[in-house]
Amino acid sequence: MSKVALKINIAGRTYPLNVPEAEADAVAAAAAEINKAIELLRKNYAVNDTQDLMAMSSPTIAYQSKS
């Protein structure tokens, strides 16, 4: 299985990843969902710290992935 190099952006930071070609779209979609969750929290709470926002969004994203 061939791998592709991706650069995904999460909360304003770029992360280089090598993923199987068949998973590239899913990984990019996951990064987009993480960013949506972070922005939703940023708009609804008086929290601006990116690390806090990522931590706060983690339970929601984990729960959604099990559904």
C-alpha positions in Angstrom: 0.0 0.0 0.0 1.5 3.3 -1.0 1.7 6.3 1.3 1.1 9.9 0.6 2.6 13.0 2.3 -0.1 15.3 3.7 0.2 18.6 5.4 -2.8 19.1 7.6 -3.7 22.3 9.5 -5.2 22.0 13.0 -5.8 25.1 15.0 -3.4 27.2 12.9 -0.5 24.8 13.0 0.6 22.6 10.1 1.5 19.0 10.7 3.2 16.8 8.1 1.9 13.3 7.9 2.5 10.2 5.8 -0.6 8.2 5.5 -1.8 5.3 3.4 -3.2 6.7 0.1 -6.7 5.1 0.9 -6.9 7.1 4.1 -5.8 10.5 2.9 -9.3 11.9 2.4 -10.5 10.6 5.8 -7.5 12.2 7.6 -8.1 15.5 5.8 -11.8 15.4 6.7 -10.9 14.6 10.4 -8.7 17.6 10.5 -11.5 19.7 9.1 -13.9 18.4 11.8 -11.4 19.2 14.6 -11.1 22.7 13.3 -14.9 23.1 13.2 -15.2 21.9 16.8 -12.4 24.3 17.9 -14.1 27.3 16.2 -17.5 26.4 17.6 -16.0 26.4 21.1 -14.1 29.6 20.5 -17.3 31.4 19.5 -19.4 30.0 22.4 -16.9 30.3 25.3 -14.5 33.0 26.5 -11.5 30.8 25.8 -8.8 31.8 23.4 -6.0 29.4 24.3 -5.6 26.9 21.5 -4.4 24.1 23.7 -7.5 24.5 26.0 -9.8 24.6 22.9 -8.2 21.4 21.6 -8.6 19.7 25.0 -12.2 20.9 25.3 -13.1 19.6 21.8 -11.5 16.2 22.3 -14.4 14.6 24.3 -17.0 15.7 21.7 -15.0 14.4 18.8 -14.3 11.1 20.5 -18.0 10.7 21.3 -19.1 11.5 17.8 -16.6 9.0 16.4 -18.2 6.2 18.4 -21.7 7.0 17.2 
